[in-house]
Amino acid sequence: MNGFKKTDLYQKMKRAITHIAEEMNQPIEWVEHAQETNIFKILRLEKYEIRHGNFLEYLMDPERNVVLAHRFLFDFLYRIVEDLQIDDSGFNRIIDGDEFEISKIKGEHRFTEIPAGKDKKQRIDHALELKVGHTRRVLVFEYKFNGVLQNDLKAYQETIEELYEGTKVKFHYFILELGSKNHNLTNKGDFKFIAKNTLVEAVRETLDVARQKDMLATKLYLEQYLEIIEPKVKDEFLFSGLEKQLWHSWNPAMDDYDDANDVFDSLVEEHIEDENHQIALIGFYYGELFNRRVISALEDHYGQIDTKLNQGWLRILPRCPYKDLYLWTMLLEHEGDLYLTINFYSSQDPKAQLEKVELQKAYTIRTLSRSLLAEPLQSITDLNSFREIWIDQNLDVVKKISCKEGLKYPHNFKVCYLRKIDINALENICTFQDSEEFDLMIEELTGFIDLISQTN
């Protein structure tokens, strides 16, 4: 849907960004900065999709990244398949351990900036071919960095499929947001959004291998790239006191308008003077306001509690004997609805002893079996046969994902508890106004925290 400028939402957005600019454009006292050592930042490469494409091309190119290309692509593909629940026989064979070839797509001499469209003036960010046995798969990636999707995706798809016309091959199209912007992250035709965490975890896994093999240069640039794609969220909030204006600068109602992203970016660039402030506002996501309010509520309740604010989610660290038991909150948008979520995840550390992994999972299930989620969990005959379970505020099991054969980490176990809300309730929460839904969630969250701290 277009026509965003004709709506009241546009007027609210414009007023909000203008107000934020009045606060942010004030002269600030100069402070001495530390020496920058990250080469991606020094060369200002982190803000351009094409530069990310070039680096990711290198990671997946077996002729240039001779030692780690197959390892990186295996880990990346595994997480994409798990995240999107892709059922593809070729991918399954790779995940099961079959050897595979990585090559450029038909007729091309490079992996990135592939000419597309009838006039060949458009460019595909990244494409490659995987071959396992006689099975061929073509993977096409569109990378974005706090940007907006143009109308080129259809041309990309047509170009790729024309190259392989009359050939037995299966295509997979992906979009990956590399920045912090979460606006309009919905599938576009056959192009499916990949969670950025799939890339983050694949880079982490590859970094571990580089450390084990004592590949010092490789270790360094992988560490620096992780700093770019998973920046630490600062405790000091740049927009403190501007929560209401932030909400009106972007909220879920604006996702319905395809041109709202362009309008938002233009207003930010027009009114915000400092480039770093522009980047911060363009990367803003209202889910951070929800997580910061959770922090505030927990501090009011406990006085002091350990938390870790990440990109899009808040990890809570109660007293617990298992470091890989994750408890976190986040705002979830799923199939057009909004949910406040409390999540439990027993993560299988690949380096941990199996006995400890099993004890941690048992601890997680035992804790949840003493909680308000006990009844719906007890209705499931064999919890160990599932890797993910969703339970709603009515205590109904609304989603179950089974453990497939051949899982790389079969002891991963996640429970997501969802409380559905409407946009008005979310506005109250994000702007620090009274909210009955939020109070109920915090009451339940503190109950879970206390249980985790008491379970033995």
C-alpha positions as CSV (number, residue, x, y, z in Angstrom):
1,M,0.0,0.0,0.0
2,N,1.3,3.4,-0.9
3,G,0.0,7.0,-0.3
4,F,1.6,7.3,3.2
5,K,2.0,11.1,2.9
6,K,-1.8,11.5,2.7
7,T,-2.3,9.9,6.2
8,D,-2.4,11.3,9.7
9,L,0.4,8.9,10.5
10,Y,2.7,10.8,8.2
11,Q,1.9,14.1,10.0
12,K,2.6,12.5,13.3
13,M,5.9,11.0,12.0
14,K,7.0,14.4,10.7
15,R,6.2,16.2,13.9
16,A,7.9,13.5,16.0
17,I,11.1,13.5,13.9
18,T,11.2,17.3,14.0
19,H,10.8,17.3,17.8
20,I,13.6,14.6,18.1
21,A,15.8,16.8,15.9
22,E,15.3,19.8,18.1
23,E,16.7,17.8,21.0
24,M,19.4,15.9,19.2
25,N,20.8,18.9,17.2
26,Q,21.7,20.8,20.3
27,P,25.5,21.5,20.6
28,I,27.2,18.9,22.8
29,E,30.4,19.1,24.7
30,W,33.3,17.6,22.8
31,V,34.8,14.5,24.3
32,E,37.9,12.6,23.3
33,H,37.2,9.4,21.5
34,A,39.2,6.2,21.7
35,Q,41.3,5.1,18.7
36,E,39.2,3.1,16.2
37,T,40.7,-0.3,15.4
38,N,37.9,-2.0,13.5
39,I,38.9,-2.0,9.8
40,F,35.3,-2.2,8.6
41,K,34.6,1.1,10.5
42,I,37.8,2.8,9.5
43,L,37.0,2.3,5.8
44,R,33.3,3.0,6.4
45,L,32.4,-0.3,4.8
46,E,29.8,-1.3,7.4
47,K,26.9,0.9,6.0
48,Y,26.9,-0.4,2.4
49,E,25.1,-3.6,1.3
50,I,27.6,-4.1,-1.5
51,R,30.5,-4.2,0.9
52,H,28.7,-6.7,3.1
53,G,28.0,-8.7,-0.1
54,N,31.7,-8.6,-1.0
55,F,32.8,-9.9,2.5
56,L,30.1,-12.6,2.6
57,E,31.1,-13.6,-0.9
58,Y,34.7,-14.1,0.4
59,L,33.4,-16.2,3.3
60,M,31.6,-18.5,0.9
61,D,34.1,-18.6,-1.9
62,P,36.1,-21.9,-1.7
63,E,38.9,-20.5,-3.9
64,R,39.6,-17.6,-1.7
65,N,38.5,-18.8,1.8
66,V,40.0,-22.2,1.2
67,V,39.9,-23.5,4.7
68,L,36.6,-22.2,6.0
69,A,34.2,-21.6,3.1
70,H,32.4,-25.0,3.3
71,R,32.3,-24.8,7.1
72,F,30.8,-21.3,7.1
73,L,28.2,-22.1,4.4
74,F,27.2,-25.3,6.2
75,D,26.6,-23.5,9.4
76,F,24.7,-20.6,7.6
77,L,22.6,-23.0,5.6
78,Y,21.8,-25.2,8.6
79,R,20.4,-22.2,10.5
80,I,18.5,-20.9,7.5
81,V,16.8,-24.3,7.1
82,E,16.0,-24.5,10.8
83,D,14.8,-20.9,11.0
84,L,12.5,-21.1,8.0
85,Q,11.6,-24.7,8.3
86,I,12.7,-25.5,4.7
87,D,12.0,-29.0,3.6
88,D,14.5,-29.6,0.7
89,S,16.1,-33.0,0.0
90,G,19.3,-31.4,-1.2
91,F,19.7,-29.2,1.9
92,N,18.9,-32.2,4.1
93,R,21.7,-34.2,2.5
94,I,24.2,-31.4,3.1
95,I,23.0,-31.1,6.8
96,D,23.3,-34.9,7.2
97,G,27.0,-34.6,6.2
98,D,27.2,-35.2,2.5
99,E,30.0,-33.4,0.7
100,F,28.9,-30.5,-1.5
101,E,30.3,-28.2,-4.1
102,I,30.1,-24.4,-4.1
103,S,30.3,-22.7,-7.5
104,K,29.2,-19.5,-9.3
105,I,25.8,-19.6,-11.0
106,K,25.6,-20.6,-14.6
107,G,27.4,-18.3,-17.1
108,E,28.8,-16.0,-14.4
109,H,32.4,-15.3,-13.4
110,R,31.6,-13.8,-10.0
111,F,29.3,-14.3,-7.0
112,T,28.3,-10.7,-6.4
113,E,26.9,-7.7,-8.3
114,I,25.4,-10.1,-11.0
115,P,23.8,-8.1,-13.8
116,A,20.0,-8.5,-13.9
117,G,16.9,-7.2,-15.7
118,K,16.3,-6.7,-19.4
119,D,18.9,-4.0,-19.7
120,K,21.3,-5.7,-17.3
121,K,21.6,-2.4,-15.3
122,Q,20.3,-3.9,-12.1
123,R,22.6,-5.9,-9.8
124,I,21.9,-9.0,-7.7
125,D,23.8,-8.7,-4.4
126,H,24.9,-12.4,-4.1
127,A,24.1,-15.7,-5.8
128,L,25.7,-19.1,-5.8
129,E,25.1,-22.7,-6.7
130,L,25.3,-25.7,-4.4
131,K,25.7,-29.2,-5.7
132,V,25.4,-32.4,-3.7
133,G,25.6,-35.5,-5.8
134,H,23.6,-34.7,-8.9
135,T,21.3,-32.3,-6.9
136,R,21.7,-28.6,-7.7
137,R,20.3,-25.7,-5.7
138,V,20.7,-21.9,-6.5
139,L,20.7,-19.5,-3.6
140,V,20.1,-15.8,-4.2
141,F,20.7,-13.2,-1.5
142,E,19.5,-9.6,-1.3
143,Y,21.3,-7.7,1.5
144,K,20.0,-4.6,3.2
145,F,21.6,-2.4,5.7
146,N,19.0,-0.2,7.4
147,G,17.6,0.2,3.9
148,V,14.4,-0.3,2.0
149,L,13.5,-2.9,-0.6
150,Q,13.1,-1.7,-4.1
151,N,11.0,-3.3,-6.8
152,D,14.0,-5.2,-8.3
153,L,13.3,-8.5,-6.7
154,K,11.0,-9.8,-9.5
155,A,13.7,-8.8,-12.1
156,Y,16.3,-10.7,-10.1
157,Q,14.2,-13.8,-10.0
158,E,13.4,-13.7,-13.7
159,T,17.0,-13.3,-14.6
160,I,18.1,-16.2,-12.5
161,E,15.4,-18.5,-13.7
162,E,16.1,-17.6,-17.4
163,L,19.7,-18.7,-16.9
164,Y,18.6,-22.1,-15.9
165,E,15.6,-22.5,-18.2
166,G,15.3,-26.2,-19.2
167,T,17.6,-27.3,-16.4
168,K,16.6,-29.3,-13.4
169,V,17.4,-27.1,-10.5
170,K,15.7,-25.7,-7.4
171,F,15.8,-22.0,-6.5
172,H,15.9,-20.3,-3.0
173,Y,15.6,-16.6,-2.6
174,F,16.5,-14.8,0.6
175,I,16.5,-11.2,2.1
176,L,18.9,-10.5,5.0
177,E,18.7,-7.2,6.9
178,L,22.3,-6.6,8.1
179,G,21.6,-3.4,10.2
180,S,19.3,-2.9,13.1
181,K,16.3,-1.7,11.2
182,N,13.2,-3.9,11.5
183,H,10.7,-2.0,9.3
184,N,8.6,-4.2,7.1
185,L,10.5,-7.4,7.6
186,T,8.0,-9.6,5.7
187,N,8.5,-12.0,2.8
188,K,8.4,-10.4,-0.6
189,G,7.1,-12.9,-3.1
190,D,9.5,-15.9,-3.3
191,F,12.1,-13.9,-1.3
192,K,12.1,-15.0,2.3
193,F,13.5,-12.9,5.2
194,I,16.3,-14.6,7.1
195,A,16.8,-13.6,10.7
196,K,20.1,-11.8,11.1
197,N,20.9,-14.1,14.0
198,T,21.3,-16.9,11.4
199,L,24.3,-15.0,10.1
200,V,25.6,-14.0,13.5
201,E,25.7,-17.6,14.8
202,A,27.3,-18.9,11.6
203,V,30.1,-16.3,11.9
204,R,30.5,-17.2,15.5
205,E,30.8,-20.9,14.7
206,T,33.4,-20.1,12.0
207,L,35.3,-17.8,14.4
208,D,35.6,-20.7,16.9
209,V,37.1,-22.9,14.2
210,A,39.5,-20.1,13.2
211,R,40.6,-19.8,16.8
212,Q,41.1,-23.6,17.1
213,K,43.2,-23.6,13.9
214,D,45.2,-20.6,15.1
215,M,44.2,-18.6,12.0
216,L,45.1,-15.2,13.6
217,A,44.2,-12.9,10.6
218,T,41.0,-14.7,9.9
219,K,40.1,-14.6,13.6
220,L,40.7,-10.9,13.7
221,Y,38.4,-10.0,10.8
222,L,35.7,-12.3,11.9
223,E,35.7,-10.7,15.3
224,Q,35.6,-7.3,13.8
225,Y,32.7,-8.3,11.4
226,L,30.8,-9.6,14.4
227,E,31.1,-6.1,16.0
228,I,29.4,-4.7,12.9
229,I,26.5,-7.1,12.5
230,E,25.8,-7.5,16.3
231,P,26.7,-4.2,17.9
232,K,26.4,-3.9,21.7
233,V,23.3,-2.0,22.8
234,K,24.5,0.8,25.0
235,D,23.1,1.1,28.5
236,E,22.8,4.9,28.1
237,F,19.8,5.4,25.8
238,L,20.4,8.2,23.3
239,F,16.7,9.0,23.1
240,S,15.8,8.9,26.8
241,G,12.8,11.1,27.4
242,L,11.7,11.0,23.8
243,E,9.8,7.7,24.0
244,K,6.5,9.2,22.8
245,Q,8.1,10.9,19.8
246,L,9.9,7.7,19.0
247,W,6.6,5.8,18.9
248,H,5.1,8.4,16.5
249,S,8.2,8.3,14.4
250,W,7.6,4.6,13.7
251,N,5.1,2.1,15.0
252,P,3.4,-1.0,13.6
253,A,0.6,0.9,11.9
254,M,3.2,2.3,9.4
255,D,4.2,-1.2,8.3
256,D,1.0,-1.2,6.1
257,Y,2.5,1.4,3.8
258,D,5.2,0.4,1.3
259,D,6.4,4.0,0.9
260,A,6.6,4.8,4.7
261,N,10.2,3.5,4.9
262,D,11.4,6.0,2.2
263,V,9.5,8.8,3.9
264,F,10.9,8.0,7.3
265,D,14.5,7.9,6.0
266,S,14.1,11.1,4.1
267,L,12.7,13.0,7.1
268,V,15.6,11.7,9.3
269,E,18.2,12.7,6.8
270,E,16.5,16.1,6.4
271,H,16.2,17.0,10.0
272,I,18.8,15.1,12.0
273,E,22.2,16.8,11.5
274,D,24.7,14.4,13.0
275,E,25.4,11.2,10.9
276,N,25.7,9.0,13.9
277,H,22.3,10.2,15.3
278,Q,20.8,9.6,11.8
279,I,22.0,6.0,11.9
280,A,20.7,5.5,15.5
281,L,17.3,6.8,14.6
282,I,17.0,4.9,11.3
283,G,18.0,1.8,13.2
284,F,15.5,2.4,16.0
285,Y,12.8,-0.3,16.6
286,Y,10.0,0.2,19.0
287,G,10.6,-3.2,20.5
288,E,13.6,-1.6,22.3
289,L,11.2,0.6,24.2
290,F,9.3,-2.5,25.4
291,N,12.5,-4.1,26.5
292,R,13.7,-1.0,28.3
293,R,10.4,-0.8,30.1
294,V,10.9,-4.4,31.2
295,I,14.3,-3.5,32.7
296,S,12.7,-0.6,34.5
297,A,9.9,-2.8,36.0
298,L,12.4,-5.5,37.1
299,E,14.6,-2.9,38.8
300,D,11.5,-1.6,40.6
301,H,10.6,-5.1,41.7
302,Y,14.0,-6.5,42.7
303,G,16.1,-3.3,43.3
304,Q,18.9,-4.9,41.2
305,I,18.9,-7.7,38.7
306,D,21.3,-8.7,36.0
307,T,20.0,-8.1,32.4
308,K,21.6,-7.9,29.0
309,L,19.9,-5.8,26.4
310,N,20.6,-7.2,22.9
311,Q,19.4,-6.2,19.4
312,G,15.7,-6.9,19.6
313,W,15.6,-8.9,22.9
314,L,16.4,-8.7,26.6
315,R,18.1,-11.5,28.3
316,I,17.4,-11.8,32.1
317,L,20.1,-13.5,34.2
318,P,18.6,-14.9,37.5
319,R,20.6,-17.2,39.8
320,C,21.0,-20.4,37.8
321,P,23.5,-23.2,37.7
322,Y,23.4,-23.4,33.9
323,K,24.9,-20.6,31.8
324,D,23.2,-21.9,28.6
325,L,19.7,-21.6,30.0
326,Y,18.3,-18.4,28.4
327,L,15.4,-16.5,29.8
328,W,14.4,-13.5,27.7
329,T,11.6,-11.1,26.7
330,M,10.9,-9.6,23.3
331,L,8.1,-8.1,21.3
332,L,6.9,-10.5,18.6
333,E,5.0,-9.6,15.4
334,H,3.5,-12.9,14.0
335,E,1.0,-13.2,11.2
336,G,-0.2,-9.6,11.7
337,D,-0.7,-9.8,15.4
338,L,1.4,-8.4,18.3
339,Y,2.6,-10.4,21.3
340,L,4.6,-9.8,24.5
341,T,6.7,-12.9,24.9
342,I,8.6,-14.6,27.7
343,N,11.0,-17.2,26.3
344,F,12.9,-20.1,27.8
345,Y,15.7,-21.8,25.8
346,S,18.0,-24.6,26.9
347,S,20.8,-24.2,24.4
348,Q,23.1,-27.0,23.6
349,D,26.7,-25.8,23.8
350,P,28.5,-27.9,21.1
351,K,31.6,-27.9,23.4
352,A,29.7,-29.1,26.5
353,Q,29.6,-32.6,27.8
354,L,26.4,-34.4,26.8
355,E,25.6,-35.2,30.4
356,K,25.6,-31.5,31.4
357,V,23.5,-30.6,28.4
358,E,20.9,-33.2,29.4
359,L,20.9,-32.0,33.0
360,Q,20.3,-28.5,31.9
361,K,17.4,-29.5,29.7
362,A,15.9,-31.5,32.5
363,Y,16.3,-28.5,34.9
364,T,14.5,-26.3,32.4
365,I,11.6,-28.8,32.0
366,R,11.4,-29.3,35.8
367,T,11.3,-25.5,36.4
368,L,8.5,-25.0,33.8
369,S,6.6,-27.9,35.2
370,R,6.3,-26.0,38.5
371,S,5.1,-22.8,36.8
372,L,1.9,-21.5,35.4
373,L,2.8,-23.4,32.2
374,A,2.7,-26.8,33.9
375,E,-0.8,-27.9,32.7
376,P,-0.2,-27.2,28.9
377,L,3.2,-28.8,29.1
378,Q,1.9,-31.9,30.9
379,S,-0.7,-32.3,28.1
380,I,2.2,-33.1,25.7
381,T,3.1,-36.8,25.9
382,D,6.8,-36.6,25.1
383,L,8.4,-33.2,25.6
384,N,11.7,-34.5,24.4
385,S,10.3,-35.1,20.9
386,F,9.8,-31.4,20.4
387,R,12.4,-28.6,20.1
388,E,10.0,-25.6,20.3
389,I,6.6,-25.1,21.9
390,W,4.4,-22.0,21.9
391,I,1.8,-21.4,24.6
392,D,-0.6,-18.5,24.6
393,Q,-2.1,-16.5,27.5
394,N,-5.1,-18.9,27.7
395,L,-2.6,-21.7,28.4
396,D,-3.3,-23.4,25.0
397,V,-0.5,-25.0,23.1
398,V,-0.7,-23.1,19.8
399,K,2.5,-24.4,18.0
400,K,4.8,-27.4,18.3
401,I,7.9,-28.0,16.3
402,S,9.2,-31.5,16.3
403,C,12.8,-32.6,16.5
404,K,13.8,-33.8,13.0
405,E,16.2,-36.6,12.5
406,G,19.8,-35.5,11.9
407,L,19.5,-32.3,13.9
408,K,23.0,-30.9,14.6
409,Y,21.9,-29.9,18.1
410,P,19.1,-32.3,19.1
411,H,19.0,-31.1,22.8
412,N,18.0,-27.5,22.0
413,F,14.7,-26.9,23.7
414,K,12.6,-23.7,23.6
415,V,9.3,-22.6,25.1
416,C,7.7,-19.3,24.1
417,Y,4.9,-17.9,26.3
418,L,2.8,-15.3,24.4
419,R,0.4,-12.6,25.5
420,K,-1.5,-11.1,22.6
421,I,-2.1,-7.3,22.7
422,D,-3.4,-4.6,20.4
423,I,-1.6,-1.6,19.1
424,N,-3.1,0.7,21.7
425,A,-1.8,-1.4,24.5
426,L,1.6,-1.5,22.9
427,E,1.7,2.3,22.6
428,N,1.0,2.6,26.3
429,I,3.8,0.1,27.1
430,C,6.3,1.8,24.8
431,T,5.5,5.3,26.0
432,F,5.7,4.3,29.7
433,Q,2.0,4.8,30.4
434,D,-0.3,2.5,32.5
435,S,-0.9,-0.9,31.0
436,E,-2.8,-3.7,32.6
437,E,-1.4,-6.2,30.0
438,F,2.2,-5.2,30.9
439,D,1.6,-5.4,34.6
440,L,0.2,-9.0,34.2
441,M,3.3,-9.9,32.1
442,I,5.7,-8.6,34.7
443,E,3.9,-10.5,37.4
444,E,4.3,-13.7,35.4
445,L,7.9,-12.9,34.5
446,T,8.9,-12.3,38.1
447,G,7.3,-15.6,39.0
448,F,9.4,-17.4,36.4
449,I,12.6,-15.6,37.6
450,D,11.9,-16.7,41.2
451,L,11.3,-20.3,40.2
452,I,14.5,-20.5,38.2
453,S,16.4,-19.1,41.2
454,Q,14.8,-21.6,43.6
455,T,14.9,-24.8,41.4
456,N,17.6,-27.3,42.2
